[in-house]
């Protein structure tokens, strides 16, 4: 089963951009998922377990920074494939 996850990351500190960029850079190291970013969030697409394992691992890494907030929206379809077929 494929999935799409919309991730919003809010590091609660003055210098918030470096932790966000680091989170996105780490997600981009996974070859078997697709990561797309925009000004509001990061979308991750691919096989459910692989996407969730990658996100879980990278959120755990980000939690080394105190007071990190993540908002996730998870869909049980690969919306990246749907978008590309239009």
N, CA, C and O atoms as a DFTB+ gen file, in Angstrom:
344 C
 N C O
     1  1       0.847      -1.174       0.000
     2  2       0.000       0.000       0.000
     3  2       0.894       1.239       0.000
     4  3       1.877       1.314       0.738
     5  1       0.541       2.189      -0.825
     6  2       1.266       3.455      -0.870
     7  2       0.571       4.492      -0.009
     8  3      -0.616       4.378       0.296
     9  1       1.331       5.503       0.376
    10  2       0.796       6.556       1.231
    11  2       1.372       7.904       0.837
    12  3       2.390       8.005       0.153
    13  1       0.682       8.930       1.296
    14  2       1.156      10.309       1.166
    15  2       1.068      10.937       2.548
    16  3       0.046      10.824       3.224
    17  1       2.137      11.594       2.964
    18  2       2.158      12.234       4.275
    19  2       2.560      13.689       4.096
    20  3       3.570      13.996       3.463
    21  1       1.761      14.570       4.657
    22  2       2.046      15.994       4.658
    23  2       2.598      16.333       6.040
    24  3       1.916      16.136       7.046
    25  1       3.823      16.840       6.096
    26  2       4.508      17.102       7.359
    27  2       4.759      18.597       7.509
    28  3       5.322      19.237       6.620
    29  1       4.336      19.140       8.640
    30  2       4.694      20.509       9.009
    31  2       5.516      20.433      10.281
    32  3       5.114      19.782      11.246
    33  1       6.661      21.092      10.290
    34  2       7.598      21.039      11.413
    35  2       7.771      22.450      11.961
    36  3       8.065      23.390      11.223
    37  1       7.582      22.576      13.266
    38  2       7.704      23.867      13.943
    39  2       8.688      23.766      15.107
    40  3       8.282      23.458      16.228
    41  1       9.973      24.020      14.861
    42  2      10.914      24.082      15.975
    43  2      10.647      25.379      16.747
    44  3      10.691      26.466      16.170
    45  1      10.376      25.267      18.018
    46  2      10.016      26.441      18.807
    47  2      11.270      27.106      19.365
    48  3      11.580      27.006      20.552
    49  1      11.975      27.783      18.473
    50  2      13.178      28.513      18.844
    51  2      13.372      29.644      17.851
    52  3      12.759      29.649      16.784
    53  1      14.214      30.594      18.194
    54  2      14.438      31.757      17.329
    55  2      15.010      31.368      15.971
    56  3      14.546      31.856      14.940
    57  1      15.989      30.512      15.962
    58  2      16.616      30.047      14.717
    59  2      15.891      28.776      14.257
    60  3      16.374      27.671      14.504
    61  1      14.751      28.921      13.600
    62  2      13.927      27.763      13.249
    63  2      14.236      27.188      11.866
    64  3      13.912      26.029      11.612
    65  1      14.842      27.945      10.980
    66  2      15.077      27.458       9.621
    67  2      16.118      26.335       9.559
    68  3      15.871      25.350       8.864
    69  1      17.264      26.421      10.239
    70  2      18.248      25.326      10.146
    71  2      17.693      23.946      10.545
    72  3      17.974      22.975       9.844
    73  1      16.922      23.813      11.631
    74  2      16.394      22.482      11.945
    75  2      15.413      21.957      10.888
    76  3      15.381      20.757      10.617
    77  1      14.620      22.845      10.296
    78  2      13.690      22.431       9.251
    79  2      14.462      21.939       8.032
    80  3      14.153      20.883       7.480
    81  1      15.464      22.705       7.615
    82  2      16.273      22.305       6.464
    83  2      16.988      20.983       6.725
    84  3      17.088      20.143       5.831
    85  1      17.486      20.797       7.946
    86  2      18.173      19.546       8.286
    87  2      17.211      18.364       8.209
    88  3      17.579      17.300       7.712
    89  1      15.978      18.542       8.698
    90  2      14.961      17.487       8.639
    91  2      14.676      17.110       7.181
    92  3      14.644      15.928       6.840
    93  1      14.474      18.100       6.337
    94  2      14.184      17.850       4.924
    95  2      15.391      17.197       4.237
    96  3      15.227      16.261       3.455
    97  1      16.581      17.682       4.524
    98  2      17.791      17.094       3.927
    99  2      17.921      15.622       4.307
   100  3      18.277      14.795       3.468
   101  1      17.637      15.289       5.561
   102  2      17.723      13.881       5.987
   103  2      16.679      13.031       5.279
   104  3      16.974      11.903       4.884
   105  1      15.458      13.549       5.109
   106  2      14.435      12.790       4.379
   107  2      14.871      12.542       2.939
   108  3      14.578      11.489       2.373
   109  1      15.562      13.499       2.350
   110  2      15.996      13.361       0.959
   111  2      17.092      12.327       0.771
   112  3      17.452      12.034      -0.369
   113  1      17.634      11.766       1.831
   114  2      18.663      10.728       1.693
   115  2      18.054       9.352       1.434
   116  3      18.776       8.422       1.076
   117  1      16.758       9.208       1.606
   118  2      16.092       7.925       1.382
   119  2      15.774       7.786      -0.101
   120  3      15.044       8.599      -0.667
   121  1      16.331       6.741      -0.730
   122  2      16.169       6.559      -2.167
   123  2      14.793       6.050      -2.578
   124  3      14.375       6.261      -3.717
   125  1      14.084       5.386      -1.674
   126  2      12.847       4.714      -2.055
   127  2      11.581       5.474      -1.663
   128  3      10.493       4.899      -1.652
   129  1      11.715       6.759      -1.341
   130  2      10.556       7.613      -1.112
   131  2      10.741       8.895      -1.913
   132  3      11.857       9.245      -2.298
   133  1       9.642       9.583      -2.157
   134  2       9.686      10.863      -2.872
   135  2       9.382      11.960      -1.867
   136  3       8.418      11.868      -1.107
   137  1      10.204      12.995      -1.865
   138  2      10.030      14.123      -0.948
   139  2       9.867      15.389      -1.778
   140  3      10.694      15.698      -2.637
   141  1       8.791      16.111      -1.508
   142  2       8.538      17.394      -2.185
   143  2       8.297      18.449      -1.112
   144  3       7.611      18.196      -0.122
   145  1       8.858      19.617      -1.315
   146  2       8.689      20.680      -0.321
   147  2       8.075      21.917      -0.966
   148  3       8.201      22.151      -2.168
   149  1       7.410      22.692      -0.127
   150  2       6.918      23.998      -0.549
   151  2       7.019      24.921       0.665
   152  3       7.582      24.531       1.689
   153  1       6.496      26.105       0.567
   154  2       6.620      27.077       1.646
   155  2       5.824      26.748       2.891
   156  3       6.047      27.352       3.940
   157  1       4.897      25.798       2.800
   158  2       4.023      25.482       3.930
   159  2       4.342      24.150       4.605
   160  3       4.156      24.007       5.814
   161  1       4.824      23.170       3.825
   162  2       5.020      21.835       4.394
   163  2       5.910      21.004       3.481
   164  3       6.368      21.460       2.433
   165  1       6.137      19.777       3.913
   166  2       6.882      18.797       3.140
   167  2       5.967      17.609       2.902
   168  3       5.323      17.131       3.835
   169  1       5.899      17.127       1.676
   170  2       5.105      15.944       1.367
   171  2       6.046      14.781       1.096
   172  3       7.072      14.923       0.430
   173  1       5.665      13.620       1.636
   174  2       6.464      12.415       1.473
   175  2       5.549      11.345       0.882
   176  3       4.443      11.125       1.375
   177  1       6.020      10.675      -0.185
   178  2       5.217       9.697      -0.906
   179  2       5.986       8.390      -1.044
   180  3       7.212       8.388      -1.151
   181  1       5.247       7.267      -1.041
   182  2       5.873       5.980      -1.286
   183  2       5.184       4.869      -0.526
   184  3       4.072       5.045      -0.028
   185  1       5.847       3.713      -0.436
   186  2       5.275       2.582       0.296
   187  2       5.070       2.954       1.775
   188  3       5.947       3.540       2.409
   189  1       3.905       2.603       2.299
   190  2       3.499       3.027       3.638
   191  2       4.577       2.781       4.696
   192  3       4.995       3.722       5.371
   193  1       5.025       1.561       4.850
   194  2       5.988       1.251       5.917
   195  2       7.301       2.007       5.730
   196  3       7.899       2.461       6.706
   197  1       7.744       2.143       4.510
   198  2       9.016       2.834       4.258
   199  2       8.889       4.326       4.576
   200  3       9.777       4.913       5.193
   201  1       7.783       4.928       4.152
   202  2       7.554       6.343       4.436
   203  2       7.460       6.572       5.941
   204  3       8.099       7.476       6.480
   205  1       6.661       5.747       6.614
   206  2       6.463       5.940       8.046
   207  2       7.747       5.675       8.834
   208  3       8.027       6.371       9.810
   209  1       8.529       4.674       8.419
   210  2       9.808       4.409       9.094
   211  2      10.763       5.595       8.928
   212  3      11.424       6.003       9.883
   213  1      10.831       6.141       7.720
   214  2      11.721       7.283       7.472
   215  2      11.279       8.491       8.295
   216  3      12.097       9.132       8.956
   217  1       9.996       8.794       8.252
   218  2       9.492       9.956       8.995
   219  2       9.691       9.767      10.490
   220  3      10.137      10.684      11.179
   221  1       9.364       8.584      10.995
   222  2       9.524       8.317      12.430
   223  2      10.981       8.488      12.857
   224  3      11.264       9.107      13.883
   225  1      11.892       7.942      12.075
   226  2      13.313       8.038      12.416
   227  2      13.776       9.491      12.416
   228  3      14.493       9.914      13.322
   229  1      13.372      10.247      11.415
   230  2      13.836      11.633      11.315
   231  2      13.156      12.554      12.323
   232  3      13.759      13.531      12.766
   233  1      11.925      12.263      12.688
   234  2      11.287      13.025      13.774
   235  2      12.032      12.768      15.075
   236  3      12.284      13.697      15.841
   237  1      12.382      11.515      15.328
   238  2      13.134      11.194      16.544
   239  2      14.455      11.967      16.579
   240  3      14.849      12.473      17.630
   241  1      15.140      12.059      15.431
   242  2      16.378      12.837      15.371
   243  2      16.100      14.309      15.703
   244  3      16.868      14.947      16.422
   245  1      15.003      14.832      15.175
   246  2      14.656      16.239      15.401
   247  2      14.262      16.507      16.844
   248  3      14.421      17.627      17.328
   249  1      13.752      15.502      17.535
   250  2      13.345      15.677      18.930
   251  2      14.533      15.869      19.869
   252  3      14.347      16.139      21.055
   253  1      15.752      15.733      19.345
   254  2      16.921      16.088      20.153
   255  2      16.922      17.579      20.453
   256  3      17.518      18.018      21.437
   257  1      16.254      18.358      19.606
   258  2      16.072      19.786      19.831
   259  2      14.831      19.967      20.715
   260  3      13.751      19.505      20.346
   261  1      14.959      20.616      21.849
   262  2      13.792      20.772      22.731
   263  2      12.654      21.527      22.043
   264  3      12.873      22.440      21.247
   265  1      11.464      21.121      22.372
   266  2      10.239      21.809      21.942
   267  2      10.063      21.838      20.433
   268  3       9.908      22.902      19.832
   269  1      10.088      20.675      19.838
   270  2       9.811      20.540      18.414
   271  2       8.377      20.040      18.244
   272  3       7.959      19.092      18.909
   273  1       7.633      20.683      17.350
   274  2       6.245      20.308      17.091
   275  2       6.131      19.826      15.644
   276  3       6.621      20.482      14.725
   277  1       5.481      18.675      15.448
   278  2       5.213      18.140      14.118
   279  2       3.717      17.950      13.945
   280  3       3.032      17.483      14.855
   281  1       3.216      18.312      12.778
   282  2       1.835      18.073      12.398
   283  2       1.886      17.181      11.158
   284  3       2.547      17.516      10.175
   285  1       1.181      16.032      11.207
   286  2       1.163      15.093      10.086
   287  2      -0.260      14.892       9.585
   288  3      -1.200      14.789      10.373
   289  1      -0.408      14.837       8.267
   290  2      -1.647      14.398       7.629
   291  2      -1.271      13.206       6.766
   292  3      -0.368      13.291       5.934
   293  1      -1.967      12.093       6.969
   294  2      -1.618      10.844       6.290
   295  2      -2.798      10.380       5.442
   296  3      -3.927      10.300       5.926
   297  1      -2.525      10.074       4.167
   298  2      -3.543       9.601       3.238
   299  2      -3.142       8.212       2.760
   300  3      -1.964       7.960       2.508
   301  1      -4.111       7.307       2.632
   302  2      -3.792       5.944       2.192
   303  2      -3.817       5.827       0.663
   304  3      -4.448       4.929       0.105
   305  1      -3.123       6.746       0.008
   306  2      -2.946       6.731      -1.444
   307  2      -1.694       7.547      -1.757
   308  3      -1.337       8.467      -1.022
   309  1      -1.046       7.198      -2.844
   310  2       0.119       7.965      -3.276
   311  2      -0.373       9.096      -4.166
   312  3      -0.554       8.908      -5.369
   313  1      -0.591      10.267      -3.582
   314  2      -1.106      11.410      -4.328
   315  2      -0.086      11.972      -5.298
   316  3      -0.449      12.719      -6.207
   317  1       1.166      11.634      -5.129
   318  2       2.195      12.031      -6.083
   319  2       1.934      11.380      -7.433
   320  3       2.084      12.027      -8.469
   321  1       1.549      10.120      -7.435
   322  2       1.229       9.411      -8.670
   323  2      -0.009      10.020      -9.325
   324  3      -0.050      10.189     -10.543
   325  1      -1.008      10.347      -8.522
   326  2      -2.239      10.956      -9.031
   327  2      -1.913      12.280      -9.698
   328  3      -2.398      12.557     -10.796
   329  1      -1.091      13.110      -9.044
   330  2      -0.726      14.413      -9.598
   331  2       0.050      14.263     -10.908
   332  3      -0.177      15.024     -11.849
   333  1       0.958      13.298     -10.978
   334  2       1.788      13.139     -12.174
   335  2       0.969      12.644     -13.374
   336  3       1.353      12.879     -14.520
   337  1      -0.160      11.958     -13.119
   338  2      -0.935      11.405     -14.217
   339  2      -1.866      12.425     -14.848
   340  3      -2.486      12.128     -15.870
   341  1      -1.989      13.633     -14.269
   342  2      -2.878      14.657     -14.836
   343  2      -2.279      15.300     -16.056
   344  3      -2.896      16.181     -16.655
